[in-house]
Amino acid sequence: MDIRQGTTADAAAVAALHTRSWQTAYTGILPDGYLNGSLADRQADLWRDRLAGGGAGHLLIADAGEGVAGFAYLVPQEDRVLLDNLHVEPGLKRSGIGGALLRHALDRAGTRELYLEVLKRNTTAIAFYERHGGTRAREFVERFPEGFEVDVLEYYWSGIRSDTVPRRSSHAS
């Protein structure tokens, strides 16, 4: 597996993976109508705009030789870096791809704090972030324009080098 810089050519594949990931991870957390409605179109617009806009964000692609197996999107801020997205192809979870992307994100953040927001009911992701050294910072409610609310947790990594983040054990399932 190779971790590479994403390009505008990756927009459609990233949007499709982002949609599948949300539809899998957020079933029962976000409304079905939201997940199965125009989500795919919204994600396609988001990634086309993000990658064509030449903004400050940085897309990391995990390429397993057969396309996009996972991705992470980082948004540098004044004194820290937002890990805005970290998604792995649902059928490839627990294969080490997410950990590799997280380690690359930490390297990219350098000396700045890396942080992310995760839905409180997404216990699988929370367990992953905690296994990989994330520290819970705060909790808040996010209000979606579509009229629903979700509880969100913020996690951060500060002063952690990527080589200290646990790697997937060969004994893990």
DRENNUNU-532967 format. One record per residue (C-alpha): x, y, z. Coordinates in pm, 1 decimal, decimal comma, m for minus. Example, Ala and Ser with C-alpha at 12.3 -4.5 7.8 and 13.67 -1.06 7.14 Angstrom:
1230,0; m450,0; 780,0
1367,0; m106,0; 714,0
//
This chain:
0,0; 0,0; 0,0
119,8; 347,6; m89,0
20,5; 675,6; 76,8
32,2; 953,8; m178,7
m83,2; 1310,9; m230,2
m436,8; 1330,7; m365,1
m515,3; 1517,2; m685,3
m822,2; 1646,5; m865,2
m832,0; 1313,1; m1050,5
m918,4; 1145,5; m717,0
m1230,6; 1355,2; m650,1
m1491,0; 1105,2; m776,6
m1331,4; 804,2; m605,1
m1289,3; 992,2; m276,5
m1651,1; 1116,7; m288,4
m1780,2; 764,3; m353,3
m1573,2; 618,4; m68,1
m1676,3; 903,7; 162,2
m2042,3; 829,4; 86,6
m2004,3; 450,6; 142,4
m1817,2; 513,3; 465,5
m2086,9; 745,0; 602,6
m2365,8; 508,9; 495,3
m2191,9; 223,6; 677,3
m2056,6; 395,6; 989,8
m2343,7; 635,7; 1053,8
m2644,5; 405,4; 1003,9
m2857,0; 448,5; 1314,7
m2665,1; 764,5; 1407,8
m2769,7; 1001,4; 1128,1
m3119,1; 992,8; 973,5
m3167,7; 735,4; 696,6
m3318,3; 1001,6; 470,4
m2998,7; 1202,8; 500,9
m2767,7; 906,4; 437,7
m2968,5; 766,4; 148,3
m3089,2; 1092,9; m2,9
m2861,9; 1334,4; m183,9
m2550,9; 1249,3; 21,8
m2361,9; 1112,1; m280,8
m2427,4; 1432,0; m477,2
m2322,3; 1651,0; m182,3
m2000,3; 1453,8; m138,9
m1923,6; 1474,3; m512,0
m1968,6; 1852,9; m501,6
m1760,8; 1882,4; m182,7
m1461,9; 1689,1; m318,2
m1472,9; 1846,1; m662,4
m1471,0; 2191,8; m498,8
m1205,7; 2106,3; m240,0
m963,2; 1959,6; m491,0
m1022,9; 2209,0; m771,3
m1011,3; 2511,2; m542,9
m642,7; 2490,6; m458,5
m718,9; 2566,2; m93,9
m503,5; 2499,7; 208,3
m630,9; 2145,2; 260,9
m410,6; 1841,5; 203,3
m550,2; 1510,4; 76,7
m368,2; 1186,3; 157,4
m468,5; 879,5; m43,7
m408,0; 519,8; 61,2
m367,0; 339,0; m268,7
m361,5; m39,7; m250,1
m296,0; m76,8; m622,2
m662,7; m106,4; m713,8
m770,5; 248,3; m643,2
m850,1; 451,0; m333,9
m855,7; 222,6; m28,0
m872,6; 512,1; 218,1
m809,5; 882,7; 255,1
m741,1; 1155,1; 505,9
m798,0; 1526,6; 457,4
m605,9; 1777,8; 665,7
m684,4; 2145,9; 704,8
m398,9; 2353,1; 849,9
m508,0; 2623,7; 1089,6
m314,9; 2891,9; 1271,1
m177,6; 2679,0; 1553,9
m307,6; 2327,4; 1484,3
m424,2; 2097,6; 1206,1
m777,6; 1964,4; 1163,4
m800,7; 1604,3; 1047,6
m1131,6; 1673,5; 877,8
m1175,0; 1328,2; 728,6
m1025,3; 984,7; 780,0
m1209,9; 709,6; 595,5
m1121,3; 357,3; 488,7
m1311,2; 141,4; 242,4
m1562,1; m40,2; 468,4
m1446,6; m387,3; 359,4
m1081,5; m298,1; 434,0
m1121,7; m175,4; 791,8
m886,6; m331,6; 1048,4
m623,9; m384,0; 778,2
m384,9; m111,3; 899,2
m486,1; 148,3; 639,2
m644,1; 385,6; 892,6
m340,9; 369,3; 1120,2
m106,6; 437,3; 828,6
m314,3; 739,1; 725,1
m319,8; 868,1; 1083,1
60,3; 835,9; 1112,7
102,2; 1028,6; 785,2
m137,4; 1295,4; 915,2
70,3; 1329,1; 1232,3
385,9; 1365,5; 1023,2
216,2; 1628,7; 810,5
105,1; 1821,5; 1122,5
467,3; 1837,1; 1239,1
492,9; 2018,5; 1571,5
135,5; 2148,4; 1556,8
m146,2; 1972,6; 1740,1
m357,6; 1741,1; 1523,5
m726,0; 1722,8; 1614,1
m1049,6; 1579,7; 1481,2
m1418,0; 1563,8; 1558,6
m1602,2; 1231,2; 1579,4
m1968,1; 1152,5; 1636,5
m2013,0; 1040,3; 1996,0
m2216,4; 736,7; 1890,6
m1946,3; 624,1; 1644,7
m1790,4; 395,9; 1904,7
m1580,7; 203,0; 1651,8
m1400,3; 520,1; 1541,5
m1361,2; 638,3; 1901,3
m1198,2; 307,6; 1997,9
m963,3; 340,4; 1696,6
m858,6; 695,3; 1791,2
m804,7; 600,9; 2155,2
m598,3; 293,6; 2056,6
m385,4; 526,4; 1846,6
m311,3; 771,4; 2127,7
m587,1; 1029,3; 2082,4
m690,7; 1232,6; 2386,8
m1051,9; 1340,1; 2434,3
m1073,7; 1717,9; 2464,6
m1435,0; 1829,6; 2464,6
m1793,0; 1746,5; 2372,2
m2041,8; 1960,2; 2183,2
m2358,4; 1940,6; 1973,6
m2342,2; 1987,8; 1597,7
m2655,4; 2114,5; 1426,2
m2695,8; 2008,1; 1063,7
m2871,0; 2244,2; 820,7
m3115,9; 1960,2; 748,3
m3260,3; 2005,8; 1098,1
m3104,2; 1735,0; 1314,6
m2838,4; 1741,2; 1586,4
m2563,2; 1500,1; 1688,8
m2329,5; 1483,9; 1985,5
m1964,9; 1525,2; 1882,2
m1636,7; 1459,2; 2061,7
m1306,1; 1627,1; 1986,1
m983,3; 1425,3; 2005,2
m628,7; 1553,2; 1969,8
m268,1; 1444,9; 1942,8
m11,2; 1691,6; 2070,9
362,6; 1637,3; 2069,5
323,2; 1281,4; 1941,8
557,3; 1154,7; 1673,5
406,8; 917,6; 1419,6
658,8; 647,6; 1506,9
513,5; 630,1; 1859,4
157,5; 563,0; 1738,8
75,5; 193,4; 1779,0
82,1; m12,6; 1463,3
m161,4; m288,2; 1385,3
m47,9; m611,3; 1545,4
m17,7; m918,1; 1326,4
m239,2; m1088,9; 1587,4
m527,5; m842,7; 1546,7
m836,1; m953,3; 1358,8
//
